[in-house]
Amino acid sequence: MNAYVPIMVLGAIAVAFAVFSVGVAMLIGPKRYNRAKLEPYECGIEPHTESHALTPAGDDSTGGVLTASRITERAVQRIPVKYYLTAMLFIIFDIEIVFLYPWAVAFDLLGWFGLAAMALFIVNVSVAYAYEWRRGGLAWE
């Protein structure tokens, strides 16, 4: 048990530092909201929105600064699903690298069985890649 005490102390210090940093930032950080900070951000596309201020007439108590409770926005154009599909394809084909690294490290120990299993895996991923390419999932419009 004595061997784990330094690890637990280091973990406790890390958690305490993270909680302290976030707490101090919330307490002393600037709380100025503007239209750019309140606007939704999706994949680099600037959404077209209509803003409706909910301030009663003549109430200018915040000096013209917008707060989250004083504004609502309604999206006029939806974000295309193509962005999310492209991100999912990237994740799927990027995950194959995670499976290739352990195979490359233990290549000598696995022998012919490991070579055959990895060849089958690469064929499977290549078929999925060819299907997406043929279907037009990788073409950007």
C-alpha positions in Angstrom: 0.0 0.0 0.0 2.9 2.4 0.7 4.0 2.2 -2.9 0.6 3.7 -4.0 0.7 6.7 -1.6 2.8 9.0 -3.9 0.5 8.2 -6.9 -2.6 9.0 -4.8 -1.0 12.2 -3.5 -0.2 13.3 -7.1 -3.7 12.5 -8.2 -5.2 14.5 -5.3 -3.0 17.4 -6.2 -4.0 17.3 -9.8 -7.7 17.1 -9.0 -7.4 20.0 -6.4 -5.5 22.1 -9.0 -8.1 21.5 -11.7 -11.0 22.3 -9.3 -9.2 25.4 -8.0 -8.4 26.7 -11.5 -12.0 26.3 -12.7 -13.4 27.9 -9.6 -11.1 30.9 -9.7 -11.8 31.4 -13.4 -15.5 31.4 -12.7 -15.2 33.8 -9.9 -12.9 36.4 -11.3 -13.3 35.9 -15.0 -15.0 38.5 -17.2 -18.7 38.0 -17.7 -19.3 40.2 -20.7 -21.5 38.6 -23.3 -21.8 39.9 -26.8 -23.5 38.7 -29.9 -20.5 36.7 -31.2 -20.1 34.8 -27.9 -23.8 33.9 -27.8 -24.0 32.8 -31.4 -23.9 29.0 -32.0 -20.8 27.6 -33.7 -21.0 24.5 -35.9 -18.1 23.2 -38.0 -16.9 26.5 -39.2 -20.2 27.5 -40.8 -21.7 30.8 -39.7 -25.4 30.0 -39.2 -28.0 32.5 -40.5 -30.0 33.5 -37.4 -32.7 35.9 -36.5 -32.2 37.5 -33.1 -35.1 38.7 -31.0 -34.2 40.7 -27.9 -36.5 40.2 -24.9 -35.7 43.5 -23.2 -38.8 45.5 -22.2 -39.1 48.9 -23.8 -36.9 51.5 -22.1 -34.9 49.0 -20.0 -31.2 49.6 -20.7 -29.9 48.5 -17.2 -27.0 46.6 -18.7 -25.7 49.4 -20.9 -26.5 47.6 -24.2 -24.6 44.4 -23.3 -26.4 41.3 -24.3 -26.9 38.6 -21.8 -27.9 35.0 -22.3 -31.3 35.6 -20.7 -32.1 38.7 -22.9 -31.7 37.2 -26.3 -33.1 34.2 -28.2 -32.0 33.1 -31.6 -33.9 31.0 -34.2 -31.8 29.2 -36.8 -33.0 30.0 -40.3 -30.8 27.4 -42.1 -29.9 24.0 -40.6 -26.4 22.7 -40.5 -26.0 20.1 -43.3 -25.7 16.5 -42.1 -22.8 16.0 -44.5 -20.5 17.5 -41.9 -21.4 14.9 -39.3 -21.2 12.0 -41.8 -17.7 13.1 -42.9 -16.6 13.3 -39.2 -18.0 9.8 -38.6 -16.2 8.5 -41.6 -12.9 10.1 -40.4 -13.3 8.5 -37.0 -14.1 5.1 -38.4 -11.1 5.0 -40.8 -8.9 6.6 -38.3 -9.6 3.9 -35.7 -8.1 1.3 -38.0 -4.7 2.8 -37.2 -5.3 2.0 -33.6 -5.6 -1.6 -34.5 -2.6 -1.6 -36.8 -0.1 -0.3 -34.2 -0.3 -3.3 -31.8 -0.1 -5.7 -34.8 3.0 -3.9 -36.1 4.6 -4.2 -32.6 3.8 -7.9 -32.2 4.3 -8.9 -35.8 7.1 -11.4 -35.1 5.1 -13.1 -32.3 1.9 -13.6 -34.2 3.3 -15.4 -37.2 1.2 -16.4 -40.2 -2.1 -16.3 -38.2 -1.5 -12.6 -37.3 -0.6 -11.9 -40.9 -3.8 -13.5 -42.2 -6.0 -11.8 -39.6 -4.5 -8.4 -40.4 -4.9 -9.0 -44.1 -8.6 -9.9 -43.6 -9.0 -6.7 -41.5 -7.4 -4.6 -44.1 -9.5 -6.1 -46.9 -12.6 -5.5 -44.8 -11.7 -1.8 -44.2 -10.7 -1.4 -47.9 -14.1 -2.7 -49.0 -15.9 -0.2 -46.7 -13.6 2.6 -48.0 -14.3 1.6 -51.7 -18.1 1.5 -50.9 -18.0 5.0 -49.4 -15.9 6.3 -52.3 -18.2 4.8 -54.9 -21.3 6.1 -53.2 -19.9 9.6 -53.1 -19.5 9.9 -49.4 -16.0 11.4 -49.7 -16.8 13.9 -52.4 -17.3 17.4 -51.1 -19.8 19.6 -52.9 
